[in-house]
Amino acid sequence: MSLLFQGIQLGALQLANRIVMAPMTRDRAGPGDVPTALMAQYYRQRASAGLIVSEGTQPSPAGKGYWRTPGLHSQAQIDGWAKVAEAVHADGGLIVIQLMHVGRVAVLANRGFDADVIAPSAIACPDKVPGPDGVPADCAAPRALAADELPALAGEFAQAARNARAAGIDGVELHCASGYLINQFLDRGSNRREDEFGGDSAGRARFPAMVVKALAEAIGADRVGVRISPGNPYNAMDPSDPAETFGAFLAAIDPLRCAYLQVTDMALPDFDTLGFLRATWSGPIIANNGLNRATAEALLASGAADATSFGRPFIANPDLVARFRKDAPLTKPDYAHLYTGEEHGYTDYAALPG
């Protein structure tokens, strides 16, 4: 049997197969950034995945930068996620919530409330972000965080992790990629600090490692995943030296024995991302980015990865695991409704008959 369909233990998480649903923003949260019944249906439909990683979810009001992304800091949000967890578990699935703090990648009109725009340094993100109407808008200018604020900020992530477990969610994944807050600290272009949280790669990794340790202390490292994307220039990150950017961070958190490391492999021409990670990280690796069944099976067979994750294939194929088993054709996503349309392009994709 293909390794894709064999179970695997990732920390405290026993996966039924190695086909992971990658985190994908879908912009369907309700008022107050509360997960809705429609979101619970969406995740339930995909519960056959070995593990679902939820869309990026803000651990605090300041963590929000996009339109209608869910939160995990109010009781109503916790209650909404509890319904998601119940739906996924009822169909035999596992789900972790990706904690995503956008930092400086924030359009204020997307929030609907006042909150700080914060970053390691007072440098605005030059890239635009879609506003409430979908039109790209400028990101707000951030203020630089003071060093004495950082322990409390790490505590916000830890509280969000406790909130996830209170909702019955199986764990959390920390978003350390794509130019968001944790990545902003790691990156030498966005982190120009001159204190102990800046400077060389070890200094820049100090706050990100503090957050991972806080999560591990809050809910156990075996329920904490970490996501990175070395060499990804998204949101104005410096892609030039991925080993320097991420090496010190991985060395700092590897002894914690987190559940897994999920990596978006940018297929860099002069950097073997998965080879670098195997030499740097001792725990399980979930590989991601443009995979299909054949390329995923090859990664597992070679030992380059322990599991594989899929994004857009899961959007249009809620029964992706069954389709892979049967070598059935895949439905293409309705790209016009990735971020709008409520049930359209969200929960209205058909599964295979039978």
Secondary structure in CASP SS format (residue, H / E / C, confidence):
PFRMAT SS
TARGET T0000
AUTHOR 0000-0000-0000
METHOD secondary structure of the structure
MODEL  1
M C 1.00
S C 1.00
L H 1.00
L H 1.00
F H 1.00
Q C 1.00
G C 1.00
I E 1.00
Q E 1.00
L E 1.00
G C 1.00
A C 1.00
L E 1.00
Q E 1.00
L E 1.00
A C 1.00
N C 1.00
R C 1.00
I E 1.00
V E 1.00
M E 1.00
A C 1.00
P C 1.00
M C 1.00
T C 1.00
R C 1.00
D C 1.00
R C 1.00
A C 1.00
G E 1.00
P H 1.00
G H 1.00
D H 1.00
V E 1.00
P C 1.00
T C 1.00
A H 1.00
L H 1.00
M H 1.00
A H 1.00
Q H 1.00
Y H 1.00
Y H 1.00
R H 1.00
Q H 1.00
R C 1.00
A C 1.00
S C 1.00
A C 1.00
G C 1.00
L E 1.00
I E 1.00
V E 1.00
S E 1.00
E E 1.00
G E 1.00
T E 1.00
Q E 1.00
P C 1.00
S C 1.00
P H 1.00
A H 1.00
G H 1.00
K C 1.00
G C 1.00
Y C 1.00
W C 1.00
R C 1.00
T C 1.00
P C 1.00
G E 1.00
L C 1.00
H C 1.00
S C 1.00
Q H 1.00
A H 1.00
Q H 1.00
I H 1.00
D H 1.00
G H 1.00
W H 1.00
A H 1.00
K H 1.00
V H 1.00
A H 1.00
E H 1.00
A H 1.00
V H 1.00
H H 1.00
A H 1.00
D C 1.00
G C 1.00
G C 1.00
L C 1.00
I E 1.00
V E 1.00
I E 1.00
Q E 1.00
L E 1.00
M C 1.00
H C 1.00
V C 1.00
G C 1.00
R C 1.00
V C 1.00
A C 1.00
V C 1.00
L H 1.00
A H 1.00
N H 1.00
R C 1.00
G C 1.00
F C 1.00
D C 1.00
A C 1.00
D C 1.00
V C 1.00
I E 1.00
A E 1.00
P C 1.00
S C 1.00
A C 1.00
I C 1.00
A C 1.00
C C 1.00
P C 1.00
D C 1.00
K C 1.00
V E 1.00
P E 1.00
G C 1.00
P C 1.00
D C 1.00
G C 1.00
V C 1.00
P E 1.00
A E 1.00
D C 1.00
C C 1.00
A C 1.00
A C 1.00
P C 1.00
R E 1.00
A E 1.00
L C 1.00
A C 1.00
A H 1.00
D H 1.00
E H 1.00
L H 1.00
P H 1.00
A H 1.00
L H 1.00
A H 1.00
G H 1.00
E H 1.00
F H 1.00
A H 1.00
Q H 1.00
A H 1.00
A H 1.00
R H 1.00
N H 1.00
A H 1.00
R H 1.00
A H 1.00
A C 1.00
G C 1.00
I C 1.00
D C 1.00
G E 1.00
V E 1.00
E E 1.00
L E 1.00
H E 1.00
C C 1.00
A C 1.00
S C 1.00
G C 1.00
Y C 1.00
L H 1.00
I H 1.00
N H 1.00
Q H 1.00
F H 1.00
L H 1.00
D C 1.00
R C 1.00
G C 1.00
S C 1.00
N C 1.00
R C 1.00
R C 1.00
E C 1.00
D C 1.00
E C 1.00
F C 1.00
G C 1.00
G C 1.00
D C 1.00
S H 1.00
A H 1.00
G H 1.00
R H 1.00
A C 1.00
R H 1.00
F H 1.00
P H 1.00
A H 1.00
M H 1.00
V H 1.00
V H 1.00
K H 1.00
A H 1.00
L H 1.00
A H 1.00
E H 1.00
A H 1.00
I H 1.00
G C 1.00
A H 1.00
D H 1.00
R H 1.00
V E 1.00
G E 1.00
V E 1.00
R E 1.00
I E 1.00
S C 1.00
P C 1.00
G C 1.00
N C 1.00
P C 1.00
Y C 1.00
N C 1.00
A C 1.00
M C 1.00
D C 1.00
P C 1.00
S C 1.00
D C 1.00
P H 1.00
A H 1.00
E H 1.00
T H 1.00
F H 1.00
G H 1.00
A H 1.00
F H 1.00
L H 1.00
A H 1.00
A H 1.00
I H 1.00
D H 1.00
P H 1.00
L H 1.00
R C 1.00
C C 1.00
A C 1.00
Y E 1.00
L E 1.00
Q E 1.00
V E 1.00
T E 1.00
D C 1.00
M C 1.00
A C 1.00
L C 1.00
P C 1.00
D C 1.00
F C 1.00
D C 1.00
T H 1.00
L H 1.00
G H 1.00
F H 1.00
L H 1.00
R H 1.00
A H 1.00
T H 1.00
W C 1.00
S C 1.00
G C 1.00
P C 1.00
I E 1.00
I E 1.00
A E 1.00
N E 1.00
N C 1.00
G C 1.00
L C 1.00
N C 1.00
R H 1.00
A H 1.00
T H 1.00
A H 1.00
E H 1.00
A H 1.00
L H 1.00
L H 1.00
A H 1.00
S H 1.00
G C 1.00
A C 1.00
A C 1.00
D C 1.00
A E 1.00
T E 1.00
S E 1.00
F E 1.00
G C 1.00
R H 1.00
P H 1.00
F H 1.00
I H 1.00
A H 1.00
N C 1.00
P C 1.00
D C 1.00
L H 1.00
V H 1.00
A H 1.00
R H 1.00
F H 1.00
R H 1.00
K H 1.00
D C 1.00
A C 1.00
P C 1.00
L C 1.00
T C 1.00
K C 1.00
P C 1.00
D C 1.00
Y H 1.00
A H 1.00
H H 1.00
L C 1.00
Y C 1.00
T C 1.00
G C 1.00
E C 1.00
E C 1.00
H C 1.00
G C 1.00
Y C 1.00
T C 1.00
D C 1.00
Y C 1.00
A C 1.00
A C 1.00
L C 1.00
P C 1.00
G C 1.00
END
